[in-house]
Amino acid sequence: MNRDNIDELRRSHEQFRLLVQGVADYAIYMLDPEGNVSSWNSGAERIKGYRPDDIIGSHYSMFYTPEDVATREPWKNLVAAKERGRLETEGWRVRKDGTRFWAHVILDRIDDDNGQFIGFAKVTRDVTEKRNAALALEQARNALFQSQKLEAIGQLTGGVAHDFNNLLMAIHGNLELLTQVDGLPSRGRTLVGNALNGVRRGVALVQRMLAFARRQQLHLAPVKVADLVYGMSDLMRTSLGPGITVEASFPLSLPPVLADVNQLELCLLNLAVNARDAMPEGGTLQISGRTEEVLDPDGLGLSPGDYVRLSLVDNGEGMDAATLERATEPFFTTKGVGKGTGLGLSMVHGIVQQCGGAMKLSSSRPGGTTVDIWLPLAHAAAPSAELSAKTASATEPREAAASAERAAETVTSVLVVDDDPLVLSTTVEMLCFEGFDAIGASSAKQALKVLGESPVSVLVTDHAMPGMTGMELAAHVAEAYPDIHVVLASGYAELPDQTPAVHTRLQKPYGRADLLAALRAS
């Protein structure tokens, strides 16, 4: 080789060295056969934090985490690269300052011109941001899938609950009428009473299904959580038994939240019973609350703002990851047959979301379970408890006759509108039994025709009807017949609390006493 060729080779080597040294986004360096660093570029210094005189001569295992060093990962990689010729992998690496980054690594075996093994070439790239973006995308996809799955189940559950509501209402109304029949034997009254108790349990189940589907009618008002929890102490003690100790802790300045007080109480009782079941040998349930400003919703689905964070913590058996993932799914339960519907947590989840809040479960097995509930603060413009007073409430059966008498003084005729023939005939029969002049219509169109032909004092209409909804019918009636009192019956929550065309709201499924209370409000 002449001098010109040697000079050319030197220039080529120098250009390659400058090229490698100038690459700032990749750590490119050489290792000797034992894994000691023998060269170092600017990219390696930028990514790992070491200067050349800090690191050259040191073993490259110092870039690995203590966990990987303990499993001999660096030496295993050297063996694999030597045997295969090339190794490509990803994993955590450690910088000089102790911080970690996610690295994409290529380790190549280097042989000289004679085929003799002389070491390794190593290229490392910091892909932490790329990995975080991929993880965030995967989490978003999983969250979207879970949301779509729950939405689909919610729609199915809500539809089933609506139809089940109508069936229960027909059964409940006719059983109540049967109790009023003269000469019904004692044995018959007992059987009817048992059937009514079964219907009430079915109604409770439907309410849970509607709560999960977020279609239950709620009456939002300011609620002082601390007062609610302390007021439930006797109920908690009776429901949980002597083996469970309940510890409540709330700051004196905790602001009220916007919620349905009855449904929130039901949620707390359900969560407390779940905690009791997770502590068969007894234990402690801690209930606490604090204000929290939510800036980053972190997948909770909350709007940024101030919330009250209500926490229930037990020291029970806890849940493994698979159970925790499915815990809020409807009808999923780890309890034995007949010991639960699997709707408790899904009901709480639905009610909390309907209130504008969020629920999060965290658990380990063993280690207990924590349920965190975020509820929005009640502002001055929040609806008060009196706002829902116009909704017909349940009246005790023994008051039904008096209610009918008072209602009959002002109500001369009632038009009932419902597309379900069972519900329609049952409602008309209940009203006629109480002495009202009641007629039925199976659609809003038929109802408008009846209104044009006969005088009517009160219109009782279902909301969810094909063609024209009950709300739309109420608007027509308010414009054409302003003196008619409109009672809107619905088991759903999509309707606004205040609607000028609707005078009274009636929650489905309703019984005779509820119906009479609605007429008395007219």
C-alpha positions in Angstrom: 0.0 0.0 0.0 1.6 3.3 -1.1 1.6 6.5 0.9 -1.3 8.0 -1.0 -3.5 5.0 -0.2 -2.5 5.2 3.5 -3.4 8.9 3.6 -6.7 8.2 1.9 -7.5 5.5 4.4 -6.6 7.8 7.3 -8.9 10.5 5.8 -11.7 8.0 5.5 -11.3 6.8 9.0 -11.2 10.4 10.3 -14.4 11.2 8.3 -16.1 8.1 9.8 -15.0 9.1 13.3 -16.3 12.6 12.8 -19.6 11.2 11.4 -20.1 8.9 14.4 -19.0 11.6 16.8 -21.4 14.1 15.3 -24.5 11.9 15.7 -26.3 13.3 18.7 -29.5 11.3 18.7 -27.9 7.9 19.0 -25.4 6.6 21.5 -22.8 4.8 19.3 -19.8 3.2 21.0 -17.6 0.1 21.0 -17.2 -2.6 23.6 -14.2 -5.0 23.9 -14.9 -8.7 24.0 -15.5 -8.6 27.8 -18.0 -5.7 27.5 -15.9 -2.8 28.6 -16.5 0.5 26.8 -13.7 1.4 24.3 -15.1 4.4 22.5 -17.8 7.0 23.1 -19.6 9.5 20.9 -21.4 12.8 21.6 -24.8 11.1 21.4 -23.8 8.6 24.1 -22.7 11.5 26.3 -26.0 13.4 25.7 -28.3 10.3 26.3 -26.4 8.7 29.2 -24.7 11.7 30.8 -21.2 10.3 31.0 -18.2 12.1 29.5 -15.6 9.9 27.6 -13.1 10.0 30.5 -15.8 9.0 32.9 -16.8 5.8 31.1 -14.1 4.5 28.8 -12.7 1.3 30.4 -15.8 0.7 32.5 -18.1 -2.3 32.0 -21.3 -1.5 30.1 -23.4 -3.2 32.7 -23.4 0.0 34.7 -26.1 1.3 32.2 -28.5 -1.5 33.3 -30.9 -1.4 36.2 -30.0 -3.2 39.4 -32.8 -5.7 38.7 -31.3 -6.6 35.3 -27.8 -6.8 36.7 -29.0 -9.2 39.4 -30.4 -11.5 36.6 -27.1 -11.2 34.6 -28.9 -9.6 31.7 -25.9 -7.6 30.4 -23.7 -10.7 30.2 -26.5 -12.8 28.6 -26.9 -10.2 25.9 -23.1 -10.3 25.1 -23.3 -14.1 24.8 -26.4 -13.9 22.5 -24.9 -11.2 20.3 -21.6 -13.1 20.0 -23.4 -16.3 19.1 -26.0 -14.9 16.7 -24.0 -11.9 15.3 -26.7 -9.4 16.3 -29.1 -8.7 19.2 -31.9 -6.1 19.1 -33.9 -5.5 22.3 -35.6 -2.8 24.4 -35.6 -2.1 28.1 -34.9 0.3 30.9 -31.5 1.8 31.2 -29.9 4.1 33.8 -28.3 7.5 33.2 -25.4 8.9 35.2 -27.8 10.9 37.4 -29.8 7.8 38.3 -32.8 8.5 36.1 -34.1 5.8 33.9 -35.1 5.9 30.2 -36.5 3.3 27.8 -33.9 2.3 25.3 -33.9 0.6 21.9 -30.6 -1.2 21.7 -28.7 -2.9 18.8 -25.6 -5.0 19.7 -23.5 -6.2 16.8 -20.6 -8.7 16.9 -17.4 -7.2 15.3 -14.8 -9.4 13.6 -11.5 -8.2 12.0 -10.4 -8.8 8.4 -9.2 -12.3 9.4 -12.6 -13.2 11.0 -11.2 -12.9 14.5 -13.7 -11.7 17.1 -12.6 -8.3 18.5 -15.7 -6.9 20.3 -19.1 -5.3 19.9 -20.6 -2.2 18.3 -23.5 -0.9 20.3 -26.2 1.6 19.2 -28.7 2.9 21.8 -31.6 5.2 21.2 -33.8 6.9 23.8 -37.4 6.0 22.9 -39.1 6.9 26.2 -41.4 9.5 24.6 -42.3 7.1 21.8 -43.0 4.3 24.3 -45.1 6.7 26.5 -47.1 7.8 23.5 -47.7 4.1 22.5 -48.8 3.3 26.0 -51.1 6.3 26.2 -52.6 5.3 22.8 -53.1 1.8 24.1 -54.7 3.0 27.3 -57.0 5.3 25.2 -58.0 2.4 23.0 -58.7 0.2 26.0 -60.7 3.0 27.7 -62.7 3.5 24.4 -63.3 -0.2 24.1 -64.4 -0.4 27.8 -66.6 2.7 27.3 -68.2 1.3 24.2 -68.7 -2.1 25.8 -70.4 -0.6 28.9 -72.4 1.8 26.7 -73.7 -1.2 24.7 -74.5 -3.2 27.8 -76.1 0.0 29.3 -78.4 0.4 26.2 -79.4 -3.2 26.4 -79.9 -3.1 30.1 -81.9 0.1 29.9 -84.1 -1.3 27.2 -84.8 -4.5 29.2 -85.4 -2.5 32.3 -88.0 -0.3 30.5 -89.9 -3.3 29.3 -89.6 -5.1 32.6 -90.9 -1.9 34.3 -94.1 -2.1 32.3 -94.6 -5.8 33.1 -94.0 -5.1 36.8 -96.4 -2.2 36.8 -99.2 -4.3 35.3 -98.6 -7.1 37.8 -98.3 -4.6 40.7 -101.4 -2.7 39.8 -103.6 -5.7 39.3 -102.4 -7.3 42.6 -103.2 -4.1 44.4 -106.7 -4.1 42.9 -107.1 -7.7 44.0 -106.4 -6.8 47.6 -109.4 -4.5 47.5 -111.8 -7.3 46.4 -114.4 -8.0 49.1 -114.5 -11.6 50.3 -110.9 -12.4 49.4 -110.0 -15.3 51.8 -107.2 -14.9 54.3 -105.0 -17.4 52.5 -105.6 -15.5 49.2 -104.5 -12.3 50.8 -101.3 -13.9 52.1 -100.5 -15.2 48.6 -101.2 -11.8 47.0 -99.0 -10.2 49.7 -96.2 -12.5 48.9 -96.6 -11.7 45.2 -96.5 -8.0 45.9 -93.3 -8.5 47.9 -91.8 -10.2 44.9 -92.9 -7.4 42.6 -91.2 -4.9 45.0 -87.9 -6.8 44.8 -88.3 -6.8 41.0 -88.8 -3.0 41.1 -85.6 -2.6 43.2 -83.7 -4.7 40.6 -85.0 -2.6 37.8 -83.9 0.5 39.6 -80.4 -0.9 39.8 -80.5 -1.7 36.2 -81.6 1.8 35.3 -79.0 3.2 37.6 -76.3 1.3 35.7 -77.7 2.4 32.4 -77.8 6.0 33.8 -81.5 6.3 33.0 -82.8 6.5 36.5 -84.6 9.7 37.5 -82.5 11.5 40.0 -83.4 14.6 42.1 -80.2 16.6 42.5 -79.8 18.9 45.5 -77.1 20.1 47.8 -76.1 17.2 50.2 -73.8 17.5 53.2 -71.9 14.2 53.0 -70.6 14.2 56.6 -74.1 14.7 57.9 -75.4 11.9 55.6 -72.7 9.4 56.8 -73.1 10.3 60.5 -76.9 10.0 60.1 -76.5 6.5 58.7 -74.5 5.2 61.7 -77.4 3.2 63.1 -78.3 1.8 59.7 -74.6 0.9 59.1 -74.3 -0.8 62.5 -77.4 -2.9 61.8 -76.5 -3.8 58.3 -72.8 -4.6 58.8 -73.0 -6.4 62.2 -70.8 -6.3 65.3 -67.7 -7.6 63.5 -67.2 -4.5 61.4 -65.9 -1.2 62.8 -66.8 1.9 60.9 -64.5 4.9 61.3 -65.7 8.2 59.7 -63.5 11.3 59.3 -64.5 14.5 57.6 -63.2 18.1 57.9 -65.6 20.6 59.4 -65.4 22.9 56.4 -66.3 20.2 53.8 -68.7 21.9 51.3 -72.0 20.2 50.2 -72.1 18.2 47.0 -74.7 18.0 44.2 -76.3 14.6 44.4 -79.5 12.7 45.0 -79.5 12.2 48.8 -81.5 8.9 48.7 -79.4 7.4 45.9 -76.2 8.5 47.5 -77.2 6.9 50.8 -78.1 3.7 48.8 -74.6 3.8 47.2 -72.8 4.2 50.5 -74.8 1.3 52.0 -74.0 -0.9 49.0 -70.3 -0.2 49.2 -70.4 -0.8 53.0 -72.1 -4.2 52.5 -69.5 -5.1 49.9 -66.8 -4.2 52.3 -68.4 -6.3 55.0 -68.6 -9.3 52.6 -64.9 -8.9 51.9 -64.1 -9.1 55.6 -65.7 -12.4 56.8 -63.5 -12.4 59.9 -64.4 -8.8 60.7 -62.4 -5.7 60.1 -62.5 -1.9 59.7 -64.2 0.3 57.2 -62.8 3.8 57.0 -65.0 6.5 55.4 -63.5 9.9 54.7 -63.9 13.0 52.6 -61.9 15.9 51.4 -62.1 18.6 48.8 -59.9 18.1 45.7 -59.2 20.2 42.7 -59.2 18.1 39.6 -56.9 19.6 37.0 -55.9 16.4 35.0 -59.0 14.1 34.8 -56.6 11.1 34.4 -59.2 9.0 32.6 -61.9 9.7 35.2 -64.1 11.5 32.7 -64.4 14.6 34.9 -64.4 18.2 33.9 -61.6 20.2 35.6 -62.8 21.8 38.8 -63.4 21.4 42.5 -64.9 18.1 43.8 -65.4 16.3 47.1 -63.5 13.1 47.1 -65.2 10.5 49.2 -63.1 7.4 50.1 -64.2 4.0 51.5 -61.3 1.8 52.6 -61.5 -1.7 53.9 -58.8 -4.1 55.1 -60.5 -7.2 53.6 -59.5 -9.8 51.2 -59.1 -7.5 48.2 -59.4 -8.3 44.5 -56.9 -9.6 42.0 -56.3 -7.7 38.7 -58.7 -9.8 36.7 -61.6 -9.3 39.2 -60.8 -5.6 39.6 -61.0 -5.1 35.8 -64.6 -6.6 35.7 -65.8 -5.3 39.1 -68.1 -2.6 37.7 -69.6 -4.8 34.9 -73.3 -5.5 35.4 -74.2 -9.0 36.7 -70.6 -9.8 37.5 -70.2 -11.1 41.0 -67.8 -13.2 43.0 -70.5 -14.1 45.6 -72.3 -17.4 45.7 -75.6 -18.1 43.9 -78.4 -16.2 45.5 -76.1 -13.9 47.4 -76.0 -11.0 45.0 -77.2 -9.7 41.7 -73.9 -8.4 40.5 -75.4 -4.9 40.1 -74.2 -3.2 43.3 -71.0 -1.6 42.0 -72.4 -1.0 38.5 -75.3 0.7 40.1 -73.0 3.0 42.2 -70.9 3.7 39.1 -74.0 4.7 37.1 -75.5 6.9 39.8 -72.2 8.7 40.5 -71.7 9.4 36.8 -75.3 10.7 36.6 -74.6 13.1 39.4 -71.6 14.4 37.3 -69.0 12.6 39.3 -66.7 9.6 38.9 -65.8 6.4 40.7 -62.4 4.6 40.9 -61.6 1.2 42.4 -58.1 0.2 43.6 -57.4 -3.1 45.2 -54.8 -5.8 45.8 -55.0 -9.3 47.1 -54.3 -9.3 49.9 -54.4 -5.7 50.9 -58.0 -4.6 50.9 -60.0 -2.3 48.6 -60.4 1.4 48.2 -63.4 3.0 46.5 -62.9 6.7 45.6 -65.9 8.8 44.6 -65.6 12.3 43.2 -68.8 14.4 43.5 -69.2 18.0 42.1 -69.7 20.8 44.6 -73.2 22.2 45.0 -73.2 25.9 43.9 -75.7 28.5 44.7 -77.6 27.8 41.5 -77.9 24.1 42.3 -81.5 22.8 42.4 -82.8 22.5 45.9 -84.6 19.6 47.5 -87.9 21.4 47.1 -87.5 21.3 43.3 -88.4 17.6 43.1 -91.3 17.9 45.5 -93.7 18.0 42.6 -92.7 14.5 41.7 -95.3 12.1 43.0 -94.0 10.2 46.0 -95.1 6.9 47.3 -98.1 7.1 49.6 -98.9 4.3 52.1 -101.7 2.0 50.9 -103.9 3.0 53.9 -103.8 6.6 52.7 -105.0 5.7 49.2 -108.7 6.0 49.8 -108.3 9.5 51.3 -106.1 10.5 48.4 -108.7 9.4 46.0 -111.4 11.3 47.8 -109.4 14.5 47.7 -108.5 14.1 44.1 -112.0 13.3 43.0 -113.2 16.6 44.3 -111.3 18.4 41.5 -110.7 15.8 38.9 -113.8 14.9 36.7 -112.2 12.8 33.9 -108.7 11.4 33.2 -107.2 10.5 29.9 -104.5 7.8 30.2 -102.0 7.5 27.3 -99.6 4.5 27.0 -98.5 2.4 24.1 -98.2 -0.7 26.3 -101.7 -2.3 26.4 -101.0 -4.0 29.8 -100.0 -0.7 31.5 -102.8 1.2 29.8 -105.6 -1.2 30.9 -104.2 -1.5 34.4 -104.0 2.2 34.9 -107.5 2.8 33.6 -108.8 0.0 35.8 -107.1 1.5 38.9 -108.6 4.9 38.3 -112.1 3.5 37.6 -111.9 1.4 40.7 -111.3 4.6 42.7 -114.3 6.2 41.1 -112.7 8.3 38.3 -114.1 8.6 34.8 -111.0 7.3 33.0 -110.5 6.4 29.4 -107.4 5.2 27.6 -105.5 6.0 24.4 -102.7 3.8 22.9 -100.9 6.7 21.2 -100.4 10.4 21.3 -102.2 10.8 18.0 -105.3 8.9 19.4 -105.1 11.0 22.6 -105.3 14.3 20.6 -108.4 12.9 18.8 -110.0 12.1 22.2 -109.2 15.5 23.6 -110.9 17.1 20.6 -114.1 15.1 21.3 -114.4 14.8 25.2 -113.7 17.1 28.1 -110.7 16.0 30.2 -109.3 17.3 33.5 -106.1 15.4 33.7 -103.8 13.8 31.2 -101.6 10.9 32.4 -99.2 10.0 29.6 -96.2 7.8 29.2 -93.1 9.4 27.8 -91.4 6.8 25.7 -93.9 6.2 22.9 -93.4 5.8 19.1 -94.4 8.6 16.8 -94.9 11.3 19.4 -93.3 11.2 22.8 -95.2 12.1 26.0 -93.2 15.3 26.3 -94.2 16.4 22.8 -97.8 15.5 23.5 -97.6 17.6 26.7 -96.4 20.6 24.7 -99.3 20.2 22.2 -101.8 20.0 25.1 -100.3 23.0 26.9 -100.8 25.1 23.8 -104.3 23.8 22.8 -105.8 22.9 26.2 -104.0 25.0 28.8 -106.4 24.1 31.6 -105.6 20.3 31.4 -103.2 19.1 34.2 -100.5 17.0 32.6 -98.9 14.1 34.5 -95.8 12.6 32.7 -94.9 9.0 33.7 -91.4 7.8 33.0 -88.8 5.6 34.4 -86.0 7.4 32.5 -83.9 10.4 33.6 -83.3 12.1 30.2 -86.2 14.5 30.9 -85.5 17.9 32.4 -86.7 18.5 36.0 -88.6 21.7 35.1 -90.8 21.6 32.0 -93.6 24.2 31.7 -95.9 21.8 29.8 -95.6 19.1 32.6 -97.2 19.8 35.9 -96.4 16.5 37.8 -93.8 13.8 37.2 -94.7 10.2 38.0 -91.9 7.6 38.4 -92.5 4.3 36.7 -93.3 1.7 37.8 -96.0 3.3 39.9 -98.7 1.8 42.1 -102.2 2.9 43.0 -101.0 5.1 45.8 -98.4 6.9 43.6 -101.0 7.5 40.9 -103.5 8.9 43.3 -100.8 11.2 44.8 -100.1 12.5 41.3 -103.8 13.3 40.8 -104.0 15.0 44.2 -101.2 17.3 43.1 -103.3 18.5 40.1 
